[in-house]
Amino acid sequence: MTFPQHRLRRLRRTPALRRLVAETRLGVDDLVAPLFVREGLDQPAPISSLPGVVQHSRSSLRAEVAELVSLGVNAVILFGIPESKDARGSGASDADGIVQVAIRELRDEFGDRIVLMADLCLDEYTDHGHCGLLTAQGEVDNDATLERYSEVAVAQAQAGVDICAPSGMMDGQVMAIREALDSTGSDQVSILAYSAKYASGLYGPFREAVDVEIADGGDRKSYQQDFHNLRESLEEIRADLDEGADMVMVKPALTYLDVLARARFEFDVPLAAYHVSGEYAMIHAAAERGWIDGELVALEQITAIKRAGADFILTYFARSLAESFQ
């Protein structure tokens, strides 16, 4: 007797058959590599909670991007770690700040062969660790922060960035950045908005990577999204698109696949997802103990993010996945 399920079983019989009927295909064009570059480094510095990931020097950053390009990964997003920090995050918009210098060097070396994205926030540059300027009472000043974000966007654009990626979750940030870019002749620079960015417990390794600690044990729950909510994220995405975002992001990715799938259903724009540092680190920690096959689980998780609707994925596995595709 033949059962309908026998058809499915027959199509799983060999690797070639499984590849032939695969519904979701993951390739190098789906990957964006997050890279950290630190001012004043002569050699790359390992990040203990992110095995295989480093804080790059300017020269090691160029070498890493060259390796990525050779593997077919043609998009990177830069995060900077300055030598000094202050209350205004001055280094974020300094023409000679580490990210702006790195953008210019990468653009000079690789031209349009790569897509250069830059995180646009202040937390890596402020001495208090918040994503915006603070009032005298120690609260984030949304409107004053928008002025700083505008200055950062213009500095990144003048350095040669393709995509500004505001991650601070300030109300009105996309509109302020779009207006600043357009008014300074950088209307061709795109905006990837961190629209559905949750106040997650999965960012710990990232904060080590960028040397960020929030003053007085504070948190970002007043401006990042509550992880209990889905409809809120859709409103944030809709608002960012209305303000001029070209692309939107869900962050974290794996823990918010429902948000990602709903966003894919609701919005017909390029949709990104960030497989964040904690998601990456958990795979490595379990693999080191022999509990899981780390390479297989990484591929499974990143494929799940693509299957849920992401057009491209920011992941620390970008290089290792690209190597496995060779």
C-alpha positions in Angstrom: 0.0 0.0 0.0 1.3 3.5 -0.9 0.9 6.3 1.6 1.2 10.0 0.7 4.1 10.3 3.1 6.0 7.8 0.9 6.5 10.5 -1.7 8.2 12.7 0.9 10.4 9.9 2.1 11.5 9.1 -1.5 12.5 12.7 -2.0 14.7 12.5 1.1 16.5 9.4 0.0 19.9 10.9 -1.1 21.7 14.2 -0.6 21.3 15.1 -4.2 17.5 14.6 -4.0 17.4 16.6 -0.9 19.3 19.5 -2.5 17.0 19.3 -5.6 13.8 19.9 -3.6 15.2 22.2 -0.9 12.8 25.0 -0.3 15.3 27.4 1.3 18.7 28.0 0.0 21.4 29.8 2.0 24.4 31.2 0.2 27.2 33.8 0.7 25.0 36.5 -0.7 22.7 36.2 2.3 25.5 36.9 4.8 26.8 40.1 6.4 29.9 39.9 8.6 29.9 42.1 11.7 33.5 43.3 12.3 35.0 45.2 15.3 37.9 47.6 14.7 39.7 49.2 17.7 41.6 52.4 17.6 45.3 52.1 18.5 45.7 48.3 18.1 48.8 46.9 16.3 47.5 43.3 16.4 44.0 41.8 16.5 42.8 41.1 20.1 40.7 38.0 20.8 37.3 38.4 22.4 37.0 35.7 25.1 33.2 35.3 24.9 33.1 35.2 21.1 35.5 32.4 20.1 37.0 33.1 16.7 36.0 36.8 16.7 38.5 39.6 17.4 38.9 43.3 17.8 40.7 44.2 14.6 43.5 46.6 14.0 43.1 48.7 10.9 45.5 46.4 9.0 44.0 43.2 10.2 40.5 44.5 9.3 41.6 45.1 5.7 43.1 41.5 5.6 39.9 40.0 7.0 37.7 41.8 4.5 40.0 40.6 1.7 39.5 37.0 3.0 35.7 37.5 3.1 35.6 38.9 -0.4 37.6 35.9 -1.7 35.0 33.7 -0.1 32.2 35.6 -1.7 31.0 37.5 1.4 30.7 41.0 0.0 28.9 42.9 2.9 30.3 43.9 6.3 29.1 46.0 9.1 31.6 47.9 11.2 31.6 48.6 14.9 34.3 50.9 16.4 36.0 51.0 19.7 37.7 54.3 20.4 40.7 54.9 22.6 38.8 57.5 24.6 35.2 58.1 25.5 33.2 61.1 26.7 29.6 62.0 27.6 28.7 63.0 24.0 30.4 60.1 22.2 32.5 62.5 20.2 34.5 59.8 18.4 31.4 58.5 16.7 31.2 61.6 14.4 34.9 62.6 14.3 36.2 62.5 10.7 39.3 60.9 12.1 37.3 58.5 14.3 38.1 54.8 14.0 35.1 53.8 12.0 35.4 56.7 9.5 39.1 56.0 9.0 38.3 52.3 8.5 35.5 53.1 6.0 37.9 55.2 3.9 40.6 52.6 3.9 38.2 49.8 2.9 36.6 51.9 0.2 40.0 52.8 -1.2 41.1 49.2 -1.3 37.9 47.4 -2.4 35.9 50.1 -4.1 32.3 48.9 -5.0 33.2 45.3 -4.7 31.9 45.4 -1.1 28.8 46.8 0.7 30.1 48.9 3.6 27.6 49.2 6.5 28.3 51.0 9.7 26.6 50.8 13.0 25.2 54.2 13.9 25.0 54.6 17.7 26.8 56.3 20.6 27.1 53.5 23.2 30.6 52.4 22.0 31.7 56.0 22.3 30.0 57.3 25.5 31.6 57.0 29.0 28.2 56.1 30.4 27.4 53.3 27.9 24.0 54.5 26.8 22.9 54.8 23.2 22.2 58.5 23.5 23.0 61.7 25.4 21.8 62.0 29.0 19.9 64.7 30.8 21.0 66.1 34.1 18.8 63.5 35.7 20.6 60.7 34.0 17.9 59.8 31.5 18.4 59.4 27.8 17.5 62.7 26.0 15.8 61.5 22.8 15.7 64.8 20.9 19.2 65.9 21.7 20.5 62.4 20.7 18.9 62.9 17.2 21.2 65.8 16.6 24.2 63.6 17.4 22.9 60.8 15.2 22.6 63.2 12.3 26.2 64.3 12.8 27.4 60.6 12.9 25.4 59.8 9.7 27.0 62.7 7.8 30.5 61.7 9.0 30.0 58.1 7.9 28.6 59.1 4.5 31.5 61.5 3.8 33.9 58.6 4.6 32.2 56.4 2.0 29.7 54.2 3.7 26.9 52.6 1.6 24.5 52.0 4.5 24.0 53.7 7.8 22.5 51.3 10.4 21.0 53.2 13.3 20.7 50.9 16.3 20.0 53.3 19.2 16.1 53.0 19.1 15.5 56.7 19.5 12.1 57.9 18.4 12.4 59.8 15.1 16.0 58.6 14.4 15.4 57.5 10.9 13.8 60.8 9.9 16.6 62.8 11.4 19.2 60.8 9.7 17.5 60.8 6.3 17.1 64.6 6.4 20.7 65.0 7.4 22.0 62.8 4.6 19.7 64.3 2.0 20.6 67.9 3.0 24.4 67.2 2.7 24.4 65.6 -0.7 24.4 62.0 0.6 20.9 61.1 -0.6 22.3 57.8 -2.2 23.3 56.5 1.2 20.8 53.9 2.4 19.4 53.4 5.9 19.1 50.0 7.5 16.9 50.6 10.6 17.2 48.4 13.7 13.5 48.6 13.9 12.6 45.6 16.0 15.4 45.6 18.4 14.6 44.0 21.7 16.0 44.6 25.2 17.6 41.1 25.2 19.8 39.2 27.5 21.7 37.9 24.5 24.0 40.9 24.0 26.6 40.2 26.7 29.4 39.0 24.5 28.9 42.0 22.1 29.3 44.4 25.0 32.6 42.8 25.9 33.6 43.1 22.2 33.0 46.9 22.2 34.0 47.5 25.9 30.6 48.9 26.9 29.3 48.9 30.4 26.2 50.9 31.3 26.9 53.3 34.2 25.3 52.6 37.6 24.1 49.2 36.5 21.4 50.7 34.2 19.7 49.1 31.3 18.1 50.1 27.9 14.6 48.8 28.6 13.1 52.3 28.3 14.1 52.6 24.6 14.6 49.1 23.4 11.6 46.8 22.9 9.9 44.6 25.5 10.5 40.9 24.6 6.9 40.1 25.6 5.5 42.1 22.6 5.1 41.4 18.9 2.6 44.0 17.7 4.9 46.7 19.1 7.6 45.7 16.8 5.4 46.0 13.8 4.5 49.5 14.8 8.2 50.4 15.1 8.9 48.9 11.6 6.0 50.8 10.1 7.2 54.1 11.7 10.7 53.6 10.5 9.6 53.0 6.9 7.3 56.0 7.0 10.4 58.1 8.1 12.5 56.9 5.2 14.2 53.6 6.1 15.2 51.6 3.1 15.6 48.3 5.0 14.6 47.1 8.4 16.0 44.6 10.9 14.9 42.2 13.6 17.3 41.7 16.4 18.0 39.2 17.9 17.0 36.7 15.2 16.6 33.2 16.4 14.7 34.0 19.6 12.3 36.2 17.5 11.6 34.1 14.5 7.9 34.8 15.0 8.5 38.5 14.7 10.7 38.0 11.6 8.0 35.9 9.9 5.3 38.4 10.8 7.4 41.2 9.5 8.0 39.3 6.2 4.2 38.9 5.8 3.4 42.5 6.6 6.2 44.4 4.8 7.5 44.1 1.2 10.9 45.7 1.8 14.4 44.2 2.3 14.4 42.5 5.7 17.5 41.8 7.8 18.0 39.7 10.9 20.9 39.8 13.4 22.0 36.5 14.8 23.5 38.1 17.8 26.6 37.5 20.0 24.8 35.5 22.6 23.2 33.2 20.0 26.6 32.6 18.5 28.4 32.1 21.8 25.8 29.5 23.0 26.6 27.3 20.0 30.3 27.5 20.7 29.9 26.8 24.4 27.8 23.7 23.8 30.0 22.5 21.0 33.2 22.9 23.1 31.5 20.5 25.6 30.7 18.0 22.9 27.0 18.4 23.4 26.2 19.4 19.8 27.8 19.5 16.4 28.5 23.3 16.3 28.9 23.6 12.5 25.7 21.7 11.8 23.7 23.7 14.4 25.1 27.0 13.1 24.0 26.1 9.5 20.6 24.9 10.9 20.0 28.1 12.8 21.1 30.5 10.0 19.0 28.6 7.5 16.0 28.9 9.9 16.4 32.6 9.9 16.4 32.7 6.1 13.4 30.3 6.0 11.5 32.6 8.4 11.8 35.5 5.9 15.1 37.3 6.2 16.6 38.6 3.0 20.1 38.8 4.6 21.6 37.9 7.9 24.2 39.6 10.1 26.1 36.7 11.7 29.5 36.0 13.3 29.3 32.7 11.4 29.6 34.5 8.1 33.2 33.5 7.4 32.9 29.9 8.6 29.7 29.3 6.7 31.2 30.8 3.5 34.2 28.4 3.9 31.8 25.5 4.2 30.0 26.5 1.0 33.3 26.3 -1.0 
